[in-house]
Amino acid sequence: MVDFAISAFVTLLLVVDPVGLVPAFLSATHGMSEHDRKTIATRAPLIAAAILVTLALCGNWLLHQLGIGIPAFQIAGGLLLFGVSYRMIFGDRPYREAREADKALSEHAHDIAVFPLAIPLMAGPGAIATTLLLSSAAGPTPRLIIVIVTFFSSACSACFVSGFPR
């Protein structure tokens, strides 16, 4: 179980990519007060964690209701994770995320902690696919581990992002 927990934590942390979130966070919170920035840096990971925990607990049921089998989702999720890792290797992700954050602000987003920071940057397709694939391991213990790992990775994201003063 310890190996599963470490593997799940590292996988989820790499997919959420707190280092890659910094440019988007700085771009989205440009010109805000320090208090507002700290609030956003706390709320966005909590919202993302709530989404991922909900999917870890109810995602398999939802897939079953939609008639999507785990093998089909594993193939689709694997392709999606390959695309995410490909973009991470070639380094366009931080710039693209910063552009998306600027675009969201220019469209007068009401709460940037929700969009674009929590969804889709932190709890995006890659993180959702990873959470569902990890929680597809049978039994309540792996799901509990996924819940704990999700909160730890969100806490790491919050600590990393809030540690960059403007």
C-alpha positions in Angstrom: 0.0 0.0 0.0 2.9 2.4 0.7 4.2 1.9 -2.9 0.7 2.6 -4.2 0.4 5.7 -2.2 3.8 7.0 -3.2 3.1 6.2 -6.9 -0.3 7.8 -6.8 1.1 11.0 -5.1 3.9 11.4 -7.5 1.7 10.7 -10.5 -1.0 13.2 -9.4 1.6 15.8 -8.4 3.2 15.6 -11.8 -0.1 15.8 -13.6 -1.3 18.8 -11.5 2.1 20.4 -12.0 2.4 23.1 -9.3 5.5 24.5 -10.9 3.6 25.0 -14.2 0.7 26.7 -12.3 2.9 29.5 -11.1 2.9 31.5 -14.4 -0.9 31.2 -14.7 -1.4 32.1 -11.1 0.9 35.2 -11.4 -0.8 36.2 -14.6 -4.3 35.7 -13.2 -3.6 37.6 -9.9 -1.7 40.5 -11.4 -2.6 43.7 -9.7 -4.5 42.1 -6.8 -3.8 42.7 -3.2 -1.7 40.2 -1.2 -4.8 39.1 0.8 -6.7 38.4 -2.4 -3.8 36.4 -3.8 -3.5 34.3 -0.7 -7.2 33.6 -0.7 -7.1 32.5 -4.3 -4.0 30.4 -3.7 -6.0 28.6 -0.9 -9.4 28.3 -2.6 -8.2 27.0 -6.0 -6.5 23.9 -4.6 -9.4 23.2 -2.2 -11.9 23.4 -5.1 -9.7 21.2 -7.3 -9.3 18.7 -4.4 -13.1 18.6 -3.9 -13.6 17.8 -7.5 -10.9 15.1 -7.6 -12.1 13.5 -4.4 -15.7 13.4 -5.6 -14.5 11.7 -8.8 -12.3 9.3 -6.8 -15.3 8.3 -4.7 -18.1 8.4 -7.4 -16.3 8.3 -10.7 -16.4 4.6 -11.3 -20.2 4.6 -10.6 -20.6 7.5 -13.0 -18.6 5.7 -15.7 -20.7 2.6 -15.2 -23.9 4.6 -15.5 -22.6 6.1 -18.8 -21.7 2.6 -20.1 -18.0 3.3 -20.3 -15.8 0.4 -19.2 -12.6 0.8 -17.3 -10.5 -0.7 -20.2 -11.9 1.9 -22.6 -11.3 4.7 -20.1 -7.7 3.4 -19.5 -7.0 3.7 -23.2 -8.5 7.2 -23.5 -6.8 8.3 -20.2 -3.5 6.9 -21.3 -3.7 8.8 -24.6 -4.6 12.0 -22.7 -1.8 11.6 -20.2 0.6 11.0 -23.1 -0.5 14.3 -24.6 -0.1 16.1 -21.3 3.4 14.7 -20.8 4.4 15.5 -24.3 3.4 19.2 -23.8 5.2 19.2 -20.5 8.4 17.9 -22.0 8.4 20.4 -24.8 7.6 23.2 -22.4 4.7 25.1 -23.9 2.3 24.4 -21.0 3.3 27.3 -18.7 3.0 29.8 -21.5 -0.3 28.4 -22.7 -1.7 28.4 -19.2 -0.7 32.0 -18.6 -2.4 33.0 -21.9 -5.5 31.1 -20.8 -5.5 32.9 -17.5 -5.1 36.3 -19.2 -8.0 35.4 -21.6 -10.2 34.4 -18.6 -9.4 37.7 -16.9 -10.1 39.7 -20.0 -13.5 38.0 -20.2 -14.2 39.2 -16.7 -14.2 35.9 -14.9 -16.1 36.2 -11.7 -13.9 33.9 -9.6 -10.5 33.1 -10.9 -10.0 30.5 -8.1 -12.6 28.4 -9.8 -11.8 29.2 -13.4 -9.1 29.0 -14.8 -7.1 27.9 -11.8 -9.1 25.1 -10.2 -10.8 24.0 -13.5 -9.1 23.2 -15.9 -5.5 23.9 -14.7 -5.5 21.9 -11.5 -8.5 19.6 -11.9 -8.2 19.3 -15.7 -8.7 16.3 -18.0 -5.3 14.8 -17.0 -5.9 15.0 -13.3 -9.4 13.7 -13.7 -8.3 10.8 -15.8 -5.4 10.0 -13.4 -7.8 10.1 -10.4 -10.3 7.8 -12.1 -7.7 5.4 -13.3 -6.0 5.2 -9.8 -9.4 4.8 -8.1 -10.4 2.0 -10.4 -8.2 -0.3 -8.2 -10.8 -2.4 -6.3 -11.4 -1.9 -2.6 -12.0 0.9 -0.2 -8.4 1.2 1.0 -7.0 2.4 -2.4 -9.8 4.9 -2.7 -9.0 6.2 0.8 -5.3 6.5 -0.3 -6.4 8.4 -3.4 -8.4 10.9 -1.2 -5.4 11.4 1.1 -3.0 11.8 -1.8 -5.4 14.3 -3.5 -5.4 16.5 -0.5 -1.6 16.3 -0.1 -1.0 17.2 -3.8 -3.5 20.1 -3.5 -1.7 21.3 -0.3 1.6 21.1 -2.2 0.1 23.2 -5.0 -1.3 25.7 -2.5 2.1 26.0 -0.7 4.0 26.3 -3.9 1.8 28.8 -5.6 1.3 31.0 -2.6 5.0 31.2 -2.0 5.5 33.5 -5.0 5.0 37.1 -3.9 4.3 39.7 -6.6 
